[in-house]
Amino acid sequence: MRGAIGALYTGLGLTVIATAAPYADRATTHLLADHIRAGYPAYSQARVDSAVGTYLVLLSAVGALGILSWSTATWAVRAGKRWARPASTVLFVLGTGTGLIGLLTKDTSGTTGLPPSLGWAGIAPCLAGALAITLLWRNPRDLTDAGHDHHTPERTAP
């Protein structure tokens, strides 16, 4: 289970980084603003700034949900909850789907809505998720044997 928990913590860290990346971009390289400007050359600077702001809100909400999901999955696995494995799998599928949407969805300009570097940043946590899910399902007995979710009577000394 330690390997799966490590992968879950790695996914959490990568999600925090992916959530912070658009803000770092806004303060430094302006890849998102340049990407929007290239796709919509008629946009004024104010309209580009508004689009960047909208993306920041959207990506922050997705990131917050991701952080909550990783935290919940990690807690459930550490606590040995029987539902941790299937719930983590569902969260992985939802997170990967969301990451792929960010990476691949084209907007009305015909290009992807996010610049590739930010799109791939959203995929990075999915790699840790794939590892975590693989490790969680590798030995199904690990989770129930390690946790407190099953009710085995405690033995007392005579």
VOSE-928021 format. One line per field, with one value per residue: residue number from 1; z, x, y of N, C-alpha, C in turn. Coordinates in nm, 2 decimals, padded with zeros to 4 digits, always signed. Each point is the difference from the previous one (the first is absolute). Example, Ala and Ser with C-alpha at 12.3 -4.5 7.8 and 13.67 -1.06 7.14 Angstrom:
i c(1  2)
npz c(+00.78  -00.07)
npx c(+01.32  -00.04)
npy c(-00.57  +00.11)
capz c(+00.00  +00.00)
capx c(-00.09  +00.09)
capy c(+00.12  +00.11)
cpz c(+00.00  +00.08)
cpx c(+00.09  -00.08)
cpy c(+00.12  +00.11)
! end
This chain:
i c(1  2  3  4  5  6  7  8  9  10  11  12  13  14  15  16  17  18  19  20  21  22  23  24  25  26  27  28  29  30  31  32  33  34  35  36  37  38  39  40  41  42  43  44  45  46  47  48  49  50  51  52  53  54  55  56  57  58  59  60  61  62  63  64  65  66  67  68  69  70  71  72  73  74  75  76  77  78  79  80  81  82  83  84  85  86  87  88  89  90  91  92  93  94  95  96  97  98  99  100  101  102  103  104  105  106  107  108  109  110  111  112  113  114  115  116  117  118  119  120  121  122  123  124  125  126  127  128  129  130  131  132  133  134  135  136  137  138  139  140  141  142  143  144  145  146  147  148  149  150  151  152  153  154  155  156  157  158)
npz c(+00.00  +00.05  -00.10  +00.03  +00.13  -00.03  -00.09  +00.10  +00.08  -00.09  -00.02  +00.13  +00.01  -00.09  +00.07  +00.12  -00.05  -00.06  +00.12  +00.05  -00.10  -00.02  +00.13  +00.00  -00.09  +00.06  +00.11  -00.08  -00.05  +00.06  +00.02  +00.10  +00.04  -00.03  +00.06  +00.10  +00.01  +00.00  +00.08  +00.07  -00.11  -00.02  +00.09  +00.08  +00.05  +00.01  -00.13  -00.04  +00.07  -00.05  -00.12  +00.02  +00.05  -00.11  -00.07  +00.07  -00.01  -00.13  -00.03  +00.07  -00.05  -00.12  +00.02  +00.05  -00.10  -00.08  +00.06  +00.00  -00.12  -00.03  +00.08  -00.06  -00.12  +00.03  +00.06  -00.10  -00.08  +00.06  +00.00  -00.12  -00.05  +00.01  +00.01  +00.06  -00.03  +00.01  +00.12  +00.03  -00.04  +00.06  +00.11  -00.02  -00.03  +00.10  +00.08  -00.05  +00.01  +00.11  +00.03  -00.06  +00.06  +00.10  -00.03  -00.03  +00.09  -00.12  +00.00  -00.01  +00.05  +00.04  +00.10  +00.07  +00.10  +00.04  +00.03  -00.09  +00.04  +00.00  -00.13  -00.03  +00.05  -00.07  -00.09  +00.04  +00.07  -00.12  -00.03  +00.10  -00.05  -00.12  +00.05  +00.06  -00.10  -00.07  +00.09  +00.00  -00.13  +00.01  +00.12  -00.04  +00.05  -00.06  -00.07  -00.01  -00.02  -00.07  -00.03  +00.03  -00.13  +00.03  +00.04  +00.04  +00.07  +00.10  +00.00  +00.10  +00.08  +00.02)
npx c(+00.08  +00.12  +00.02  -00.12  +00.03  +00.12  -00.06  -00.09  +00.10  +00.06  -00.12  -00.01  +00.12  -00.01  -00.11  +00.07  +00.10  -00.08  -00.05  +00.13  +00.03  -00.13  +00.01  +00.09  -00.07  -00.10  +00.08  +00.03  -00.03  -00.11  +00.03  -00.08  +00.04  +00.12  -00.03  -00.06  +00.10  +00.07  -00.08  +00.01  +00.06  -00.13  +00.03  -00.06  +00.09  -00.10  -00.04  +00.13  +00.01  -00.11  +00.04  +00.11  -00.07  -00.08  +00.11  +00.05  -00.12  -00.02  +00.12  -00.03  -00.12  +00.05  +00.10  -00.09  -00.08  +00.11  +00.03  -00.13  +00.00  +00.12  -00.03  -00.12  +00.05  +00.09  -00.09  -00.09  +00.11  +00.05  -00.13  +00.03  -00.06  -00.11  -00.06  +00.12  +00.01  -00.13  +00.00  +00.12  -00.05  -00.12  +00.07  +00.07  -00.11  -00.06  +00.11  +00.02  -00.13  +00.01  +00.11  -00.05  -00.11  +00.08  +00.05  -00.11  -00.08  -00.06  +00.03  -00.07  +00.13  -00.03  +00.06  +00.09  -00.09  +00.07  +00.10  +00.07  +00.08  -00.11  -00.03  +00.13  +00.01  -00.12  +00.08  +00.10  -00.10  -00.04  +00.13  +00.00  -00.11  +00.06  +00.11  -00.07  -00.08  +00.11  +00.06  -00.11  -00.01  +00.13  -00.02  -00.12  +00.07  +00.09  -00.09  -00.06  +00.11  +00.03  -00.12  -00.09  -00.03  +00.08  -00.10  +00.12  -00.05  +00.03  +00.12  -00.05  +00.09  +00.03)
npy c(-00.12  -00.02  -00.08  -00.05  +00.00  -00.04  -00.08  -00.02  +00.00  -00.07  -00.07  +00.00  -00.03  -00.09  -00.03  +00.01  -00.07  -00.09  +00.00  +00.00  -00.09  +00.01  +00.00  -00.10  -00.06  +00.03  -00.04  -00.10  -00.12  +00.01  -00.13  +00.00  +00.12  -00.04  -00.11  +00.07  +00.09  -00.11  -00.06  +00.12  +00.02  -00.01  -00.09  +00.09  +00.07  +00.08  -00.03  +00.01  +00.11  +00.03  -00.05  +00.06  +00.10  -00.02  -00.01  +00.10  +00.06  -00.04  +00.03  +00.11  +00.01  -00.03  +00.08  +00.09  -00.04  +00.02  +00.11  +00.04  -00.03  +00.05  +00.10  +00.00  -00.02  +00.09  +00.08  -00.03  +00.01  +00.11  +00.04  -00.05  +00.10  -00.08  +00.12  +00.00  -00.13  -00.04  +00.07  -00.05  -00.11  +00.02  +00.05  -00.11  -00.07  +00.06  -00.02  -00.12  -00.02  +00.06  -00.07  -00.10  +00.04  +00.02  -00.12  -00.06  +00.06  +00.01  +00.12  +00.11  +00.02  -00.13  +00.07  -00.07  -00.01  -00.10  +00.08  -00.07  +00.09  +00.08  -00.04  -00.01  +00.12  +00.01  -00.05  +00.07  +00.06  -00.01  +00.03  +00.09  +00.05  -00.02  +00.05  +00.09  +00.01  -00.01  +00.08  +00.08  -00.03  +00.02  +00.04  -00.05  -00.09  +00.07  +00.05  -00.11  -00.06  +00.11  +00.00  +00.09  -00.03  -00.11  -00.08  -00.02  -00.09  +00.08  -00.05  -00.05  +00.04  -00.13)
capz c(+00.00  +00.01  -00.13  -00.05  +00.08  -00.06  -00.12  +00.03  +00.05  -00.12  -00.08  +00.07  -00.03  -00.14  -00.02  +00.05  -00.10  -00.11  +00.04  +00.01  -00.12  -00.07  +00.07  -00.02  -00.14  +00.00  +00.05  -00.07  -00.14  -00.07  -00.11  -00.02  -00.07  -00.14  -00.07  -00.03  -00.10  -00.13  -00.05  -00.02  -00.02  +00.00  +00.14  +00.06  +00.12  +00.11  -00.02  +00.03  +00.15  +00.05  -00.03  +00.09  +00.13  +00.00  +00.00  +00.13  +00.09  -00.04  +00.04  +00.15  +00.05  -00.03  +00.09  +00.14  +00.00  -00.01  +00.13  +00.09  -00.04  +00.04  +00.14  +00.04  -00.04  +00.08  +00.13  +00.00  -00.02  +00.13  +00.10  -00.03  -00.03  -00.10  -00.12  -00.05  -00.13  -00.11  -00.01  -00.06  -00.14  -00.06  +00.00  -00.10  -00.13  -00.01  -00.01  -00.13  -00.10  +00.02  -00.05  -00.15  -00.05  +00.00  -00.09  -00.13  -00.05  -00.08  +00.01  -00.13  -00.09  -00.06  +00.08  +00.14  +00.08  +00.08  -00.06  +00.03  +00.12  +00.11  -00.02  +00.05  +00.15  +00.05  -00.02  +00.09  +00.12  -00.04  +00.00  +00.14  +00.02  -00.06  +00.09  +00.12  -00.03  -00.03  +00.12  +00.08  -00.04  -00.01  +00.11  +00.06  +00.15  +00.07  +00.05  +00.11  +00.11  +00.06  +00.05  +00.12  -00.05  +00.03  +00.14  +00.05  +00.14  +00.05  +00.10  +00.13  +00.08  +00.10)
capx c(-00.08  +00.08  +00.02  -00.12  -00.01  +00.10  -00.06  -00.11  +00.06  +00.06  -00.10  -00.04  +00.11  -00.01  -00.12  +00.03  +00.09  -00.08  -00.10  +00.07  +00.06  -00.06  +00.03  +00.14  +00.00  -00.06  +00.10  +00.13  +00.01  -00.13  -00.03  -00.15  -00.04  +00.05  -00.08  -00.13  +00.02  +00.03  -00.13  -00.10  +00.08  -00.08  -00.03  +00.07  +00.08  -00.09  -00.07  +00.09  +00.02  -00.13  +00.01  +00.10  -00.07  -00.09  +00.08  +00.06  -00.11  -00.03  +00.11  +00.01  -00.11  +00.04  +00.11  -00.06  -00.07  +00.10  +00.06  -00.10  -00.01  +00.12  +00.00  -00.09  +00.05  +00.11  -00.06  -00.07  +00.09  +00.07  -00.10  -00.04  -00.14  -00.02  -00.04  +00.11  +00.05  -00.09  -00.02  +00.12  -00.01  -00.09  +00.06  +00.11  -00.07  -00.05  +00.11  +00.06  -00.09  +00.01  +00.13  -00.01  -00.08  +00.08  +00.11  -00.04  -00.12  +00.03  -00.10  -00.05  +00.10  +00.05  +00.11  -00.04  -00.02  +00.12  +00.13  +00.04  +00.07  -00.09  -00.07  +00.08  +00.01  -00.12  +00.01  +00.10  -00.05  -00.07  +00.10  +00.01  -00.13  +00.00  +00.09  -00.07  -00.10  +00.07  +00.05  -00.11  -00.07  +00.09  -00.03  -00.13  -00.01  +00.08  -00.08  -00.09  +00.09  +00.07  -00.09  -00.09  -00.13  -00.07  -00.02  +00.05  +00.00  +00.13  +00.03  +00.04  +00.08  -00.08)
capy c(+00.12  +00.12  +00.05  +00.07  +00.13  +00.09  +00.04  +00.09  +00.12  +00.06  +00.06  +00.12  +00.10  +00.04  +00.08  +00.14  +00.07  +00.02  +00.11  +00.13  +00.03  +00.11  +00.13  +00.02  +00.05  +00.14  +00.10  -00.01  -00.02  +00.04  -00.09  +00.00  +00.12  -00.01  -00.10  +00.06  +00.10  -00.07  -00.06  +00.10  +00.12  +00.13  +00.03  +00.10  -00.05  -00.01  -00.12  -00.10  +00.00  -00.05  -00.14  -00.06  +00.00  -00.11  -00.13  -00.01  -00.05  -00.13  -00.09  -00.01  -00.08  -00.14  -00.03  -00.02  -00.13  -00.11  -00.01  -00.07  -00.15  -00.07  +00.00  -00.10  -00.14  -00.03  -00.03  -00.12  -00.11  -00.01  -00.05  -00.13  +00.00  -00.10  +00.07  +00.09  -00.04  +00.04  +00.15  +00.06  -00.03  +00.09  +00.13  -00.01  +00.01  +00.14  +00.09  -00.02  +00.06  +00.14  +00.04  -00.02  +00.11  +00.12  -00.02  -00.03  +00.07  +00.12  +00.11  +00.05  +00.04  -00.12  -00.06  -00.04  +00.11  +00.02  -00.03  -00.14  -00.02  -00.01  -00.12  -00.12  +00.01  -00.06  -00.15  -00.05  -00.07  -00.12  -00.10  -00.05  -00.07  -00.13  -00.09  -00.02  -00.09  -00.13  -00.06  -00.03  -00.12  -00.11  -00.10  +00.04  -00.03  +00.10  +00.11  -00.05  -00.05  +00.11  +00.11  -00.01  +00.00  -00.12  -00.01  -00.12  +00.01  +00.01  -00.11  +00.04  -00.10  -00.07)
cpz c(+00.00  -00.14  -00.06  +00.07  -00.05  -00.13  +00.01  +00.05  -00.12  -00.08  +00.06  -00.02  -00.14  -00.03  +00.05  -00.10  -00.12  +00.02  +00.01  -00.13  -00.08  +00.07  -00.02  -00.15  -00.01  +00.04  -00.08  -00.15  -00.09  -00.12  -00.02  -00.07  -00.14  -00.08  -00.04  -00.11  -00.14  -00.06  -00.04  -00.02  +00.01  +00.15  +00.05  +00.12  +00.12  -00.01  +00.02  +00.15  +00.06  -00.02  +00.09  +00.14  +00.01  +00.01  +00.14  +00.10  -00.03  +00.05  +00.15  +00.05  -00.03  +00.09  +00.14  +00.01  +00.00  +00.14  +00.10  -00.03  +00.04  +00.15  +00.06  -00.03  +00.09  +00.14  +00.00  -00.01  +00.13  +00.11  -00.03  -00.03  -00.12  -00.14  -00.06  -00.14  -00.11  -00.01  -00.06  -00.15  -00.08  +00.00  -00.11  -00.14  -00.02  -00.02  -00.13  -00.11  +00.00  -00.06  -00.15  -00.06  +00.00  -00.10  -00.15  -00.06  -00.08  +00.02  -00.13  -00.09  -00.08  +00.06  +00.14  +00.08  +00.09  -00.08  +00.04  +00.14  +00.12  -00.01  +00.06  +00.15  +00.07  -00.01  +00.10  +00.12  -00.04  -00.01  +00.14  +00.03  -00.06  +00.08  +00.13  -00.02  -00.03  +00.13  +00.10  -00.04  -00.01  +00.10  +00.08  +00.15  +00.08  +00.07  +00.12  +00.11  +00.07  +00.08  +00.12  -00.04  +00.03  +00.15  +00.05  +00.16  +00.05  +00.10  +00.13  +00.07  +00.10  +00.14)
cpx c(+00.09  +00.03  -00.12  -00.02  +00.10  -00.04  -00.11  +00.06  +00.07  -00.10  -00.06  +00.10  -00.01  -00.12  +00.01  +00.08  -00.08  -00.10  +00.07  +00.06  -00.06  +00.03  +00.14  +00.02  -00.05  +00.10  +00.13  -00.01  -00.12  -00.03  -00.15  -00.05  +00.05  -00.08  -00.14  +00.01  +00.03  -00.13  -00.10  +00.07  -00.08  -00.03  +00.08  +00.08  -00.10  -00.08  +00.09  +00.02  -00.13  +00.00  +00.10  -00.06  -00.10  +00.06  +00.05  -00.11  -00.03  +00.11  +00.02  -00.11  +00.03  +00.11  -00.04  -00.07  +00.10  +00.08  -00.08  -00.01  +00.13  +00.00  -00.10  +00.04  +00.12  -00.04  -00.06  +00.09  +00.08  -00.08  -00.04  -00.15  -00.02  -00.04  +00.11  +00.04  -00.10  -00.02  +00.12  +00.00  -00.09  +00.06  +00.11  -00.06  -00.05  +00.11  +00.07  -00.08  +00.00  +00.13  +00.00  -00.08  +00.08  +00.11  -00.05  -00.12  +00.04  -00.11  -00.04  +00.10  +00.06  +00.12  -00.05  -00.02  +00.12  +00.13  +00.05  +00.07  -00.09  -00.10  +00.07  +00.01  -00.12  +00.00  +00.10  -00.05  -00.07  +00.10  +00.02  -00.13  +00.00  +00.09  -00.07  -00.11  +00.05  +00.04  -00.11  -00.07  +00.10  -00.02  -00.12  +00.00  +00.08  -00.09  -00.09  +00.08  +00.07  -00.09  -00.08  -00.14  -00.08  +00.00  +00.04  +00.00  +00.15  +00.01  +00.05  +00.08  -00.09  +00.02)
cpy c(+00.13  +00.06  +00.07  +00.13  +00.10  +00.05  +00.10  +00.14  +00.07  +00.06  +00.13  +00.12  +00.05  +00.08  +00.14  +00.08  +00.04  +00.12  +00.13  +00.04  +00.12  +00.13  +00.04  +00.05  +00.14  +00.10  +00.00  -00.01  +00.04  -00.10  -00.01  +00.12  +00.00  -00.10  +00.05  +00.10  -00.05  -00.05  +00.10  +00.14  +00.13  +00.04  +00.12  -00.05  -00.02  -00.14  -00.13  -00.02  -00.07  -00.15  -00.07  -00.01  -00.11  -00.14  -00.02  -00.05  -00.14  -00.10  -00.01  -00.09  -00.15  -00.04  -00.03  -00.13  -00.11  -00.01  -00.07  -00.15  -00.07  -00.01  -00.11  -00.14  -00.04  -00.04  -00.14  -00.12  -00.02  -00.06  -00.15  -00.02  -00.10  +00.07  +00.08  -00.04  +00.04  +00.15  +00.06  -00.03  +00.10  +00.14  +00.01  +00.02  +00.14  +00.10  -00.01  +00.06  +00.15  +00.05  -00.01  +00.11  +00.13  +00.00  +00.01  +00.08  +00.13  +00.10  +00.05  +00.05  -00.11  -00.05  -00.04  +00.13  +00.04  -00.02  -00.14  -00.01  +00.00  -00.12  -00.12  +00.01  -00.06  -00.15  -00.06  -00.08  -00.14  -00.12  -00.06  -00.08  -00.14  -00.09  -00.03  -00.11  -00.14  -00.06  -00.04  -00.13  -00.12  -00.11  +00.05  -00.02  +00.11  +00.10  -00.04  -00.05  +00.11  +00.10  -00.04  -00.01  -00.13  -00.02  -00.14  +00.01  +00.00  -00.12  +00.06  -00.11  -00.07  +00.04)
! end
